[in-house]
Amino acid sequence: MQTTGPKKNKGKLVAGLLATQALIVMLFVGLCLVSGTADAISLPLNGSRTIISGSDCSQATYRFGTSASYDGQPLDVLVQVLQEDNEQAGSFQCLGVEEGVLFASLRDKDSGENIAYQDLRLTVVRQGTTTPVVVDRLIVTGFDLDRNSDNSRTGSDDLYFNTGEKTRSYVSVNTDTTVSSSASGGYNTRIKGRDTDCTDGATTVEPECRASVVFSETSNASFRVQNDNAYGTEGSSSTARRVSYLSLRVDDFDDVVDGNTDYGDAPSPYVAGRQAVSSFLGLGAGLVADHEGAQQASAGADGDDLDGSGGAVVNFDDEDGVTLAGSALNDQSIFPGQQSELSVTTYGSGYLNVWFDWNRDGDFSDAGERMVSNRQITNNGETSSGNNSSNFVTVTPVTINVPGSAASGVTYARFKFTESTNPGVGANGGNGEIEDYRLNVTSQTCDAAISANLSLSGSATRNTSSNEITLTQDSGNQSGSAWSQNRISLLSPFTVEFSIYLGTKDASGADGIAFAFQNDDAGSSATGVFGGALGVGGLDPAVAVEFDTYSNGGGYGDIALSLIHI
């Protein structure tokens, strides 16, 4: 197919594909061809405790009631004691509830060793059932992780778990706990309690003696509570015990990360970016940013990903908030004069601000470099009480119009999601999260093999560097076509992907483009009616999808009062 000058003296553009046993035809200006809901929840326990199977201080399954609900559905927590080396101390429960949190009592009475532990598996379920409820994140915060003051009768209260892509640990910036790798019990991470007494508890907060583990996109959490000398030297009649408190409430997690800071990782000379870490909002799907004491400057904008800070045994990559075409934004390519459709994932409610360094001068302060300004994203799905909770993760499409003047080469972008507006590109003391990304600004190129397979006619030209095909220049009475040399069958599924540029003019521009399947006798020389018929009128047989940018009235079947018809 081809295009010719229409009645309005405009260049005509046509895209076509030959139908069954025919040629695939493409005509365009600047054508390129290119080859269950989760819920966030805070879980205060309401004091209800039932042993479903087994018995206390042995392998057992417990049901604990909560004051939490999701979409009006009340929730319980099932706790399984999978393995244990633990004895009862007097009449004290080995697993119970105190002030809205779970407690685990540990006591050793075995001969030969003094260790006591419980391997626990927590599962969020619908009230009165065993039906799991998948949540955005399940938070376990250990209180009062300490040791007896005389350092002889007990060891420290410790947590063991498996760090992974969806399981992260957090400690306070002033923590007195110690995080290390572990091979004990099949767990890879140990959080060791302080070597002296703490006064931490469900109502008395001492963050230095706390640690939190976040399990994301799951209905359950598995971990161990252990003390390496749980009064093992005491006589068997002694009722002494070690108690580990385990909260499932988001507020208690916030006490842990309060005071932590998140920095960016763009290299010098970019200004250091900083926000205060909060459990209630951030970039990504609910894994809170790890703590840094300074900008993690790195050429790859991945210093924050690889620093291992914040209590993580493995490298803690917390930059999971921005994607392009389904992949992480870092090191992706964007193109001058084109749009990049990003997806920004956030949790909680706040304001999104985005900067790109378009002229590659090492800052984000030039005109036109703040691409998103105070875009409000509201999601109150995670409630502190746990009642009336719902999904608290939001995925927001963000269109970035890359300037045609953007300098080619490596550049950087900065994203901030914050509690308050106008956080500035640099250091800010307000709650939020910052993520920096390295990008490549490059001229867009088309698939060389596909481009070469198109047979050109009329005014159509091919750029041998970018493989881009231009059908008509910016002048009137032109026609151009590009026809594939390969035939396809409409009896089988197929996919064709392409990009088209329709110009920037209205009345003085072209009518549009038609993407057609045709089996006209003229083959690759076929030319339909130009002008309002978009170059496909008169082809027989043919079927077309029109990209019509000019209204020619009802005679051409155009949609009234519409500027673009597809």
C-alpha positions as CSV (number, residue, x, y, z in Angstrom):
1,M,0.0,0.0,0.0
2,Q,1.0,3.6,-0.4
3,T,-0.2,7.1,0.3
4,T,-0.7,10.0,-2.0
5,G,-1.6,13.6,-1.6
6,P,-5.2,14.0,-0.3
7,K,-7.8,16.6,-0.9
8,K,-6.4,18.8,1.9
9,N,-2.9,18.7,0.2
10,K,-1.6,16.6,3.1
11,G,1.0,13.7,3.0
12,K,-0.9,10.4,3.3
13,L,0.5,7.6,5.4
14,V,-0.7,3.9,5.2
15,A,0.2,0.8,7.1
16,G,-0.8,-2.5,5.6
17,L,-0.5,-6.3,6.0
18,L,-1.4,-8.8,3.2
19,A,-4.0,-11.3,4.4
20,T,-4.1,-15.0,3.8
21,Q,-1.3,-16.1,1.5
22,A,-0.4,-12.5,1.0
23,L,2.3,-10.0,1.8
24,I,2.5,-8.3,5.2
25,V,2.5,-4.5,4.5
26,M,3.5,-1.7,6.8
27,L,3.3,2.0,6.0
28,F,3.9,4.7,8.6
29,V,5.9,7.8,9.5
30,G,8.9,6.7,11.6
31,L,7.9,3.0,11.8
32,C,9.7,0.6,14.2
33,L,9.0,-3.1,14.5
34,V,10.2,-4.9,17.6
35,S,10.4,-8.4,17.9
36,G,-4.7,-12.9,43.7
37,T,-4.8,-9.8,45.7
38,A,-2.8,-9.8,48.9
39,D,-3.8,-7.9,52.0
40,A,-1.8,-6.0,54.6
41,I,-2.6,-6.6,58.2
42,S,-1.7,-5.6,61.8
43,L,-2.6,-8.5,64.2
44,P,-3.2,-7.5,67.8
45,L,-4.1,-10.7,69.8
46,N,-7.3,-10.5,71.8
47,G,-6.4,-13.0,74.5
48,S,-8.3,-16.0,73.1
49,R,-6.2,-19.2,73.1
50,T,-7.2,-22.7,72.2
51,I,-4.9,-25.8,71.8
52,I,-6.2,-27.6,68.7
53,S,-3.9,-30.5,68.9
54,G,-1.1,-31.7,71.1
55,S,-0.4,-30.2,74.5
56,D,1.4,-27.1,75.8
57,C,5.2,-27.3,76.2
58,S,5.3,-29.9,73.4
59,Q,4.6,-30.2,69.7
60,A,1.2,-28.6,69.3
61,T,-1.1,-26.4,67.3
62,Y,-2.7,-23.3,68.9
63,R,-5.4,-21.0,67.7
64,F,-5.1,-17.3,68.9
65,G,-7.9,-14.9,68.3
66,T,-7.2,-11.4,67.0
67,S,-9.0,-8.0,66.8
68,A,-8.1,-7.8,63.1
69,S,-10.3,-8.2,60.1
70,Y,-10.1,-7.9,56.4
71,D,-13.1,-6.7,54.4
72,G,-15.2,-7.5,57.5
73,Q,-13.8,-11.0,57.8
74,P,-12.4,-11.6,61.3
75,L,-9.0,-13.3,61.5
76,D,-7.2,-15.8,63.7
77,V,-3.6,-16.9,63.9
78,L,-2.7,-20.5,64.0
79,V,0.7,-21.3,65.7
80,Q,2.3,-24.6,65.2
81,V,5.2,-25.8,67.4
82,L,7.0,-27.8,64.8
83,Q,9.9,-28.9,67.0
84,E,11.0,-28.0,70.6
85,D,13.4,-28.7,73.3
86,N,11.6,-27.0,76.1
87,E,10.1,-27.9,79.5
88,Q,7.4,-26.3,81.6
89,A,8.4,-24.0,84.4
90,G,5.9,-24.4,87.2
91,S,2.4,-23.6,86.0
92,F,3.5,-21.1,83.4
93,Q,2.3,-21.5,79.8
94,C,4.9,-22.3,77.2
95,L,2.9,-20.3,74.5
96,G,0.4,-17.7,75.4
97,V,-0.9,-14.1,75.1
98,E,0.0,-11.1,77.2
99,E,-1.1,-7.5,76.5
100,G,-2.0,-8.3,72.9
101,V,1.2,-10.1,71.9
102,L,2.4,-13.7,71.8
103,F,4.9,-14.9,74.4
104,A,7.1,-18.0,74.4
105,S,8.4,-19.3,77.6
106,L,11.7,-21.2,77.5
107,R,13.2,-23.5,80.2
108,D,15.7,-26.2,80.0
109,K,15.7,-29.2,82.4
110,D,17.6,-31.7,80.3
111,S,20.9,-33.1,81.5
112,G,24.0,-32.5,79.4
113,E,23.0,-29.3,77.7
114,N,21.2,-26.1,78.7
115,I,19.6,-25.0,75.4
116,A,15.8,-24.5,75.1
117,Y,14.0,-23.5,71.9
118,Q,10.7,-23.6,70.0
119,D,10.4,-23.8,66.2
120,L,7.2,-21.9,65.4
121,R,5.1,-21.6,62.3
122,L,2.4,-18.8,62.3
123,T,-0.4,-18.8,59.8
124,V,-3.0,-16.1,59.2
125,V,-6.4,-17.7,58.7
126,R,-10.1,-16.8,58.6
127,Q,-11.7,-16.9,62.0
128,G,-12.7,-20.4,63.1
129,T,-11.2,-22.0,60.0
130,T,-7.8,-23.3,58.7
131,T,-8.2,-21.3,55.5
132,P,-5.0,-19.2,55.0
133,V,-5.2,-15.5,54.2
134,V,-2.3,-14.2,52.0
135,V,-1.1,-10.8,53.2
136,D,1.2,-8.2,51.7
137,R,3.4,-8.5,54.7
138,L,3.4,-10.4,58.0
139,I,5.5,-8.7,60.7
140,V,7.0,-10.4,63.7
141,T,8.7,-8.1,66.2
142,G,10.7,-9.7,69.1
143,F,10.6,-7.7,72.4
144,D,13.0,-7.8,75.4
145,L,15.8,-9.6,73.6
146,D,18.2,-9.7,76.5
147,R,20.1,-11.8,79.0
148,N,20.0,-12.2,82.7
149,S,22.1,-9.5,84.4
150,D,24.5,-11.9,86.1
151,N,25.4,-13.5,82.8
152,S,25.6,-17.0,84.4
153,R,22.1,-18.3,84.7
154,T,21.0,-17.7,81.1
155,G,22.1,-17.0,77.6
156,S,20.6,-14.3,75.4
157,D,17.1,-14.5,74.0
158,D,17.6,-15.1,70.2
159,L,15.5,-15.2,67.0
160,Y,16.4,-17.5,64.1
161,F,14.9,-17.3,60.7
162,N,15.7,-17.6,57.0
163,T,16.6,-14.3,55.2
164,G,15.6,-14.3,51.5
165,E,14.1,-12.3,48.7
166,K,10.8,-11.9,50.6
167,T,12.1,-12.1,54.1
168,R,14.1,-9.2,55.7
169,S,15.2,-8.4,59.2
170,Y,15.3,-4.9,60.8
171,V,16.9,-3.5,63.9
172,S,17.1,0.0,65.4
173,V,19.9,2.4,64.4
174,N,20.9,2.2,68.1
175,T,20.4,-1.6,68.4
176,D,22.1,-3.6,71.1
177,T,21.3,-6.8,69.3
178,T,23.7,-8.6,67.0
179,V,22.7,-9.9,63.6
180,S,24.8,-12.7,62.1
181,S,24.6,-15.7,59.8
182,S,23.6,-19.0,61.3
183,A,23.6,-22.7,60.5
184,S,21.5,-23.7,63.5
185,G,18.3,-25.5,63.0
186,G,18.3,-25.0,59.2
187,Y,18.0,-21.2,59.6
188,N,20.5,-18.8,57.9
189,T,20.1,-15.8,60.2
190,R,20.4,-15.2,63.9
191,I,19.4,-12.1,65.9
192,K,21.2,-12.3,69.2
193,G,19.8,-10.5,72.2
194,R,21.6,-7.9,74.4
195,D,24.0,-9.3,77.0
196,T,22.4,-7.3,79.8
197,D,18.8,-6.8,81.1
198,C,16.3,-4.8,79.1
199,T,13.1,-3.1,80.4
200,D,11.4,-3.6,77.0
201,G,7.8,-4.9,76.8
202,A,4.4,-4.6,75.1
203,T,3.8,-1.2,76.8
204,T,7.4,-0.1,77.6
205,V,9.4,0.5,74.5
206,E,13.2,0.0,74.4
207,P,14.0,-0.3,70.7
208,E,17.6,-1.2,71.3
209,C,16.3,-4.6,72.6
210,R,14.0,-5.3,69.7
211,A,14.2,-6.8,66.2
212,S,11.7,-7.3,63.5
213,V,11.3,-9.8,60.7
214,V,9.1,-9.0,57.7
215,F,7.7,-11.8,55.6
216,S,6.1,-10.5,52.4
217,E,3.4,-11.8,50.2
218,T,2.6,-14.8,52.4
219,S,0.1,-16.2,54.8
220,N,2.7,-17.7,57.2
221,A,6.0,-17.1,59.0
222,S,8.5,-19.6,60.4
223,F,11.2,-18.9,62.9
224,R,12.8,-20.1,66.1
225,V,13.0,-18.6,69.6
226,Q,16.0,-19.9,71.5
227,N,18.0,-19.4,74.7
228,D,21.4,-21.2,74.9
229,N,21.2,-21.4,78.7
230,A,17.6,-21.2,79.8
231,Y,18.2,-21.7,83.5
232,G,19.7,-25.1,82.7
233,T,21.8,-25.1,85.8
234,E,18.8,-24.5,88.1
235,G,17.2,-27.3,90.0
236,S,14.2,-29.0,88.4
237,S,11.8,-27.5,91.0
238,S,12.8,-24.0,90.0
239,T,10.1,-22.1,88.1
240,A,12.6,-19.7,86.5
241,R,12.0,-19.2,82.8
242,R,13.1,-17.1,79.8
243,V,10.3,-15.2,78.0
244,S,10.4,-14.0,74.4
245,Y,7.6,-11.6,73.4
246,L,6.5,-11.7,69.8
247,S,4.3,-8.9,68.4
248,L,2.4,-9.1,65.1
249,R,1.4,-5.4,65.3
250,V,2.7,-2.9,62.8
251,D,3.1,-0.1,65.4
252,D,5.7,-2.2,67.3
253,F,7.6,-2.6,64.0
254,D,7.5,1.2,63.6
255,D,9.2,1.6,67.0
256,V,12.1,-0.5,65.7
257,V,12.7,1.5,62.5
258,D,12.0,4.9,64.0
259,G,15.2,6.9,63.7
260,N,16.6,4.8,60.8
261,T,17.4,6.7,57.6
262,D,17.3,5.8,53.9
263,Y,19.9,7.3,51.5
264,G,20.1,7.3,47.8
265,D,23.0,5.8,45.8
266,A,23.5,8.0,42.8
267,P,27.3,8.8,42.4
268,S,29.0,12.1,43.0
269,P,28.4,14.9,42.2
270,Y,24.7,14.2,42.7
271,V,23.5,15.6,46.0
272,A,22.9,13.1,48.7
273,G,19.2,12.2,49.1
274,R,17.8,11.2,52.4
275,Q,14.5,10.3,54.1
276,A,13.5,9.0,57.5
277,V,12.4,5.3,57.3
278,S,8.8,4.6,58.2
279,S,7.0,1.3,58.4
280,F,3.8,2.9,57.1
281,L,4.8,4.1,53.7
282,G,7.5,3.6,51.1
283,L,8.4,2.4,47.6
284,G,7.9,-1.3,46.8
285,A,5.5,-3.9,48.1
286,G,6.0,-3.5,51.8
287,L,9.6,-4.4,52.6
288,V,10.8,-1.3,54.4
289,A,14.1,0.3,53.3
290,D,17.2,-0.7,55.2
291,H,19.2,1.8,57.3
292,E,22.2,3.7,56.0
293,G,24.3,6.3,57.7
294,A,25.3,8.1,54.5
295,Q,24.8,8.3,50.8
296,Q,25.7,5.0,49.2
297,A,27.3,6.6,46.1
298,S,28.0,4.2,43.3
299,A,28.4,4.4,39.5
300,G,25.7,1.8,39.1
301,A,23.3,3.4,41.5
302,D,23.3,0.1,43.3
303,G,25.3,0.9,46.5
304,D,22.1,0.8,48.5
305,D,21.3,-2.5,47.0
306,L,24.6,-4.1,48.0
307,D,25.6,-2.5,51.3
308,G,24.1,-5.2,53.5
309,S,23.0,-2.6,56.1
310,G,20.0,-2.7,58.3
311,G,20.5,-6.1,59.9
312,A,20.5,-8.1,56.7
313,V,22.9,-11.0,56.5
314,V,22.6,-11.1,52.7
315,N,22.8,-8.0,50.4
316,F,19.7,-6.1,51.0
317,D,18.3,-4.8,47.7
318,D,15.5,-2.5,48.8
319,E,15.1,-0.7,45.4
320,D,12.1,-2.6,44.2
321,G,9.7,0.3,43.5
322,V,10.1,1.2,39.8
323,T,9.8,-1.0,36.7
324,L,9.8,-0.4,33.0
325,A,8.2,-3.1,30.8
326,G,8.0,-5.4,33.7
327,S,11.7,-5.3,34.7
328,A,13.6,-3.2,37.2
329,L,14.3,0.3,35.9
330,N,18.1,0.2,36.6
331,D,20.2,0.1,33.4
332,Q,17.2,0.2,31.1
333,S,17.2,2.3,27.9
334,I,14.9,5.3,27.3
335,F,14.7,7.3,24.0
336,P,14.7,11.0,23.3
337,G,11.4,12.2,22.0
338,Q,9.6,9.1,23.2
339,Q,7.4,8.2,26.2
340,S,8.5,5.7,28.8
341,E,5.6,4.0,30.7
342,L,6.8,3.2,34.2
343,S,5.1,1.4,36.9
344,V,5.7,2.7,40.4
345,T,4.8,0.4,43.3
346,T,4.2,2.0,46.7
347,Y,2.7,1.0,50.1
348,G,0.7,3.3,52.3
349,S,-0.3,6.9,51.5
350,G,2.1,9.7,50.4
351,Y,3.4,11.9,47.6
352,L,5.5,10.8,44.7
353,N,8.2,13.1,43.2
354,V,10.5,12.1,40.3
355,W,13.6,13.7,38.8
356,F,15.7,12.8,35.7
357,D,19.0,14.4,34.8
358,W,18.3,15.0,31.1
359,N,21.5,17.0,30.3
360,R,23.8,14.6,32.3
361,D,25.4,17.4,34.2
362,G,25.3,15.7,37.6
363,D,22.3,17.3,39.2
364,F,18.5,17.2,39.1
365,S,18.0,20.9,39.4
366,D,17.7,22.1,35.8
367,A,14.4,23.2,34.2
368,G,12.3,20.3,33.1
369,E,14.1,17.7,35.2
370,R,11.4,17.3,37.9
371,M,9.1,15.0,36.0
372,V,6.5,14.2,38.7
373,S,5.6,16.8,41.3
374,N,3.7,15.9,44.5
375,R,1.5,13.2,42.9
376,Q,-0.7,12.0,45.7
377,I,-1.2,8.2,46.2
378,T,-3.6,7.2,48.9
379,N,-3.9,3.7,50.3
380,N,-5.0,3.3,53.9
381,G,-5.4,-0.5,53.7
382,E,-3.1,-1.3,56.6
383,T,-4.7,0.0,59.8
384,S,-2.8,0.2,63.1
385,S,-5.7,-1.6,64.9
386,G,-5.8,-4.3,62.3
387,N,-9.6,-3.8,62.0
388,N,-11.0,-3.1,58.5
389,S,-7.7,-3.8,56.8
390,S,-7.3,-4.3,53.1
391,N,-4.6,-4.3,50.3
392,F,-2.1,-1.5,51.0
393,V,0.1,-1.8,47.9
394,T,-0.6,0.5,45.0
395,V,0.9,0.2,41.5
396,T,0.7,3.6,39.7
397,P,1.4,4.1,36.0
398,V,3.8,7.0,35.4
399,T,4.4,8.3,31.9
400,I,7.8,10.0,31.4
401,N,8.0,12.2,28.3
402,V,11.7,12.0,27.4
403,P,12.7,15.4,25.9
404,G,14.0,15.3,22.4
405,S,17.0,17.3,23.7
406,A,17.9,14.7,26.3
407,A,21.7,14.0,26.1
408,S,22.7,10.6,25.0
409,G,24.6,8.4,27.4
410,V,24.4,7.2,31.0
411,T,22.2,9.3,33.3
412,Y,20.4,8.9,36.6
413,A,16.9,9.3,38.0
414,R,15.6,9.8,41.6
415,F,12.3,8.7,43.0
416,K,10.9,9.8,46.4
417,F,7.7,8.7,48.0
418,T,7.1,10.8,51.1
419,E,4.6,11.6,53.8
420,S,4.7,15.3,53.0
421,T,4.8,17.3,49.8
422,N,8.0,18.9,48.3
423,P,10.6,16.8,49.9
424,G,13.3,18.3,47.7
425,V,15.8,16.3,45.7
426,G,18.4,16.2,48.6
427,A,18.3,15.4,52.3
428,N,15.0,15.6,54.1
429,G,14.1,14.6,57.6
430,G,10.5,13.6,56.8
431,N,9.2,10.0,56.5
432,G,9.6,8.3,53.2
433,E,11.9,6.4,50.9
434,I,14.3,7.3,48.1
435,E,15.4,5.2,45.2
436,D,18.1,6.2,42.6
437,Y,18.4,4.5,39.2
438,R,21.0,4.5,36.4
439,L,19.6,4.7,32.9
440,N,20.8,4.8,29.3
441,V,19.5,7.5,27.0
442,T,20.0,6.3,23.5
443,S,18.6,6.7,20.0
444,Q,15.9,4.2,19.3
445,T,16.7,1.6,16.7
446,C,14.4,-0.9,14.9
447,D,14.9,-4.5,14.3
448,A,17.4,-4.6,11.3
449,A,16.1,-7.9,9.9
450,I,12.5,-6.9,10.0
451,S,13.2,-3.5,8.6
452,A,15.2,-5.0,5.7
453,N,12.4,-7.3,4.9
454,L,10.0,-4.5,4.1
455,S,9.9,-3.5,0.4
456,L,9.6,0.3,0.0
457,S,7.9,2.3,-2.7
458,G,7.0,5.9,-3.4
459,S,8.5,8.5,-1.0
460,A,9.3,5.9,1.7
461,T,12.9,5.9,2.9
462,R,14.9,3.7,5.4
463,N,17.5,5.1,7.9
464,T,20.4,2.6,7.7
465,S,21.6,3.5,11.2
466,S,18.3,3.2,13.1
467,N,16.5,1.0,10.6
468,E,13.6,3.3,10.9
469,I,11.3,3.8,7.9
470,T,9.8,7.2,7.0
471,L,6.9,7.0,4.6
472,T,6.5,10.7,3.8
473,Q,8.5,13.8,4.4
474,D,7.0,17.0,5.9
475,S,5.5,18.2,2.6
476,G,2.3,17.7,0.7
477,N,1.3,15.3,-2.1
478,Q,3.5,12.5,-1.1
479,S,2.9,8.8,-1.0
480,G,4.9,6.0,0.5
481,S,4.5,2.4,1.4
482,A,6.4,-0.5,3.0
483,W,5.4,-4.1,2.2
484,S,6.6,-7.2,3.9
485,Q,8.1,-9.9,1.7
486,N,6.6,-12.6,3.9
487,R,3.1,-14.0,3.7
488,I,1.0,-14.9,6.8
489,S,-2.1,-16.9,7.3
490,L,-5.1,-15.5,9.2
491,L,-6.0,-19.0,10.2
492,S,-3.4,-19.1,13.0
493,P,-2.6,-16.7,15.9
494,F,0.2,-14.2,15.2
495,T,1.6,-11.0,16.9
496,V,2.9,-7.9,15.2
497,E,4.5,-5.1,17.3
498,F,5.4,-1.7,16.0
499,S,5.8,1.9,16.9
500,I,4.4,4.8,14.8
501,Y,5.0,8.5,14.8
502,L,2.1,10.5,13.5
503,G,3.8,13.9,13.5
504,T,2.8,17.1,15.4
505,K,0.5,18.8,12.9
506,D,-3.3,18.9,12.6
507,A,-4.9,20.6,9.6
508,S,-1.6,20.8,7.7
509,G,-0.5,17.3,8.5
510,A,-1.4,13.8,7.2
511,D,-4.7,12.1,7.6
512,G,-3.3,9.1,9.5
513,I,-2.1,5.6,8.9
514,A,-3.8,2.3,8.0
515,F,-2.5,-1.0,9.1
516,A,-4.0,-3.4,6.6
517,F,-4.2,-7.1,5.6
518,Q,-4.8,-7.3,1.8
519,N,-4.7,-9.8,-1.0
520,D,-5.2,-7.4,-3.9
521,D,-4.2,-8.5,-7.4
522,A,-1.6,-5.7,-7.5
523,G,0.3,-7.3,-4.6
524,S,3.1,-5.1,-3.2
525,S,2.2,-2.4,-5.8
526,A,-1.4,-2.0,-4.7
527,T,-2.5,1.5,-3.9
528,G,-5.9,2.3,-2.4
529,V,-7.8,5.6,-2.3
530,F,-5.7,8.3,-0.7
531,G,-7.0,11.2,1.5
532,G,-9.8,10.3,3.9
533,A,-9.7,6.7,2.8
534,L,-6.2,6.4,4.3
535,G,-4.8,4.5,1.3
536,V,-6.8,1.4,1.9
537,G,-10.1,2.3,0.2
538,G,-10.5,0.2,-3.0
539,L,-8.2,-2.6,-2.1
540,D,-10.0,-6.0,-2.6
541,P,-10.0,-8.1,-0.5
542,A,-8.7,-6.2,2.5
543,V,-9.3,-5.4,6.1
544,A,-7.6,-2.6,8.0
545,V,-7.1,-0.9,11.4
546,E,-7.0,2.8,10.9
547,F,-5.1,5.3,13.0
548,D,-7.1,8.4,11.8
549,T,-5.8,11.7,13.0
550,Y,-8.1,14.0,11.0
551,S,-11.9,14.2,10.8
552,N,-13.1,14.0,7.2
553,G,-16.8,13.8,8.2
554,G,-19.4,11.1,7.9
555,G,-18.6,10.2,4.3
556,Y,-15.5,8.4,5.5
557,G,-17.1,6.8,8.5
558,D,-15.1,9.0,10.9
559,I,-16.2,9.3,14.5
560,A,-17.7,12.7,15.1
561,L,-15.8,15.2,17.4
562,S,-12.9,12.7,17.8
563,L,-9.3,13.6,16.9
564,I,-8.0,10.1,16.9
565,H,-9.9,7.1,15.5
566,I,-8.7,3.6,15.9
